[in-house]
Amino acid sequence: MARSHGTGEFTASDLARCGAGVVFEPGVLIFHPENVELGDDVYVGHQSILKGYHLNRLVVGARSWIGQQCFFHAAGGITIGERVGIGPAVRILTSKHRLPADRATPIMDGELELAPVVLEDGCDIGVGAILLPGVTIGRGAQVGAGAVVTHDVAPYAIVAGVPARPLGTR
């Protein structure tokens, strides 16, 4: 049976917390706003989707910037620190389906595994990067455009590529 997740339409008062000076550009959708917390002066770009979840929180720290057309799926929880820059079209995923033991069973029928994603203060995520479940991006780290992050990134590290690999430090 098909079921809808709703429209994603919201008002600031629907959020668990909406700090002073938050900017929502046109087309932003927020699902489960009761589990979404935004600090002061957060910017959310055009057509971004903040997909809260009924079990965990999506928390964005003060003065962070979320570019246009981002997609954050907070099933496992997402914590974004203060002064974090997130480029346009970034994807943050916190869930995946476990591969069923029986190959005849579709992957989508596998058990859902949840793992949080953490972006520490002052890090920067490049345009179109994808952050997979369970990763932590360290304080002040930089993730290159188009990178696919499958493992934790150390504080102040610079990573890029598919999968993302260390290039040095800043």
C-alpha positions as CSV (number, residue, x, y, z in Angstrom):
1,M,0.0,0.0,0.0
2,A,1.5,3.4,-1.0
3,R,1.7,6.0,1.6
4,S,2.7,9.6,1.4
5,H,5.3,11.4,3.6
6,G,3.3,14.5,3.2
7,T,4.0,17.7,1.4
8,G,7.0,19.0,3.4
9,E,5.2,22.4,3.7
10,F,5.9,24.0,7.1
11,T,5.9,27.2,9.2
12,A,8.8,28.2,11.4
13,S,6.7,27.5,14.4
14,D,6.3,23.9,13.4
15,L,10.1,23.3,14.1
16,A,11.4,22.0,17.4
17,R,13.6,25.1,17.3
18,C,13.9,27.9,14.8
19,G,16.5,30.5,15.9
20,A,16.5,34.2,15.2
21,G,17.4,35.3,11.8
22,V,16.9,32.0,10.0
23,V,16.4,32.4,6.3
24,F,14.3,29.9,4.2
25,E,14.5,30.5,0.5
26,P,11.5,29.6,-1.7
27,G,10.9,25.9,-2.2
28,V,12.4,24.6,1.0
29,L,10.6,21.5,2.3
30,I,10.9,20.2,5.8
31,F,9.5,16.8,6.9
32,H,9.0,16.0,10.5
33,P,9.7,19.6,11.5
34,E,9.0,18.7,15.1
35,N,12.4,16.9,15.0
36,V,14.3,19.7,13.3
37,E,16.3,22.3,15.2
38,L,17.9,25.4,13.6
39,G,20.2,27.7,15.4
40,D,20.4,31.5,15.0
41,D,21.2,33.0,11.5
42,V,21.0,29.7,9.6
43,Y,20.5,30.0,5.9
44,V,18.6,27.3,3.9
45,G,18.9,27.6,0.2
46,H,16.2,27.3,-2.5
47,Q,14.6,23.9,-3.0
48,S,16.5,22.2,-0.2
49,I,14.8,19.2,1.5
50,L,15.4,18.7,5.2
51,K,13.9,15.3,5.8
52,G,13.5,15.0,9.6
53,Y,12.5,11.6,10.9
54,H,10.2,10.3,13.6
55,L,13.1,8.7,15.6
56,N,16.0,11.1,15.5
57,R,16.9,14.8,15.2
58,L,18.3,17.1,12.5
59,V,20.2,19.8,14.3
60,V,21.9,22.7,12.6
61,G,24.2,25.1,14.6
62,A,24.2,28.8,14.5
63,R,25.4,30.7,11.4
64,S,25.6,27.6,9.2
65,W,24.9,27.9,5.5
66,I,23.0,25.2,3.5
67,G,23.2,25.7,-0.3
68,Q,20.3,25.3,-2.7
69,Q,18.9,21.9,-3.6
70,C,20.5,20.0,-0.7
71,F,18.9,16.8,0.6
72,F,19.4,15.7,4.2
73,H,17.8,12.5,5.3
74,A,17.9,12.4,9.1
75,A,16.6,8.9,9.9
76,G,19.8,8.1,11.8
77,G,20.3,11.7,13.1
78,I,22.2,14.6,11.7
79,T,24.2,17.1,13.8
80,I,25.7,20.1,12.0
81,G,27.9,22.4,14.1
82,E,28.3,26.1,14.0
83,R,29.6,28.1,11.0
84,V,29.4,25.0,8.7
85,G,29.3,25.7,5.0
86,I,27.4,23.2,2.9
87,G,27.5,23.7,-0.9
88,P,24.6,23.4,-3.3
89,A,23.3,19.9,-4.1
90,V,25.0,18.1,-1.1
91,R,23.4,14.9,0.0
92,I,23.5,13.6,3.6
93,L,22.2,10.1,4.1
94,T,21.9,8.3,7.5
95,S,20.2,5.1,6.5
96,K,20.8,2.1,4.3
97,H,19.3,-1.3,3.7
98,R,21.2,-4.3,4.9
99,L,21.8,-6.8,2.1
100,P,19.4,-9.8,2.6
101,A,21.1,-13.1,3.0
102,D,18.8,-14.5,0.3
103,R,19.7,-13.1,-3.1
104,A,16.2,-13.6,-4.3
105,T,15.0,-11.0,-1.7
106,P,15.1,-7.4,-3.1
107,I,17.7,-5.2,-1.3
108,M,14.9,-2.8,-0.5
109,D,13.3,-5.5,1.7
110,G,16.5,-5.7,3.8
111,E,16.5,-4.4,7.3
112,L,17.0,-0.6,7.6
113,E,20.3,0.3,9.3
114,L,20.5,3.8,10.8
115,A,23.8,5.7,11.6
116,P,24.2,9.3,12.5
117,V,26.2,11.9,10.5
118,V,28.1,14.7,12.3
119,L,29.6,17.8,10.8
120,E,31.8,19.5,13.4
121,D,32.1,23.3,13.7
122,G,33.7,25.2,10.9
123,C,33.9,22.4,8.3
124,D,33.1,23.0,4.7
125,I,31.3,20.5,2.3
126,G,31.8,21.1,-1.4
127,V,29.1,21.3,-4.1
128,G,27.5,18.0,-4.8
129,A,29.3,16.0,-2.2
130,I,27.6,12.9,-0.7
131,L,28.0,11.9,2.9
132,L,27.1,8.3,3.7
133,P,25.7,7.0,7.0
134,G,27.9,7.0,10.1
135,V,30.5,9.5,9.0
136,T,31.9,12.4,11.1
137,I,33.5,15.4,9.3
138,G,36.0,16.9,11.8
139,R,36.3,20.5,12.9
140,G,37.5,22.7,10.1
141,A,37.8,19.9,7.6
142,Q,37.1,20.5,3.9
143,V,35.3,18.0,1.6
144,G,35.9,18.6,-2.1
145,A,33.1,19.1,-4.7
146,G,31.6,15.8,-5.8
147,A,33.3,13.7,-3.2
148,V,31.6,10.6,-1.8
149,V,32.5,10.4,1.9
150,T,32.4,6.8,3.2
151,H,34.7,7.2,6.3
152,D,35.3,9.8,9.0
153,V,37.3,12.9,8.0
154,A,39.9,14.1,10.6
155,P,39.8,17.7,11.9
156,Y,41.3,20.2,9.4
157,A,41.8,17.4,6.7
158,I,41.2,18.1,3.1
159,V,39.5,15.2,1.2
160,A,38.2,14.7,-2.3
161,G,37.3,12.0,-4.8
162,V,35.2,8.9,-5.1
163,P,35.5,7.5,-2.6
164,A,36.9,10.6,-0.7
165,R,40.6,10.3,0.1
166,P,42.9,12.6,2.2
167,L,44.8,15.2,0.2
168,G,46.4,17.0,3.1
169,T,45.5,19.5,5.8
170,R,44.6,23.1,5.8
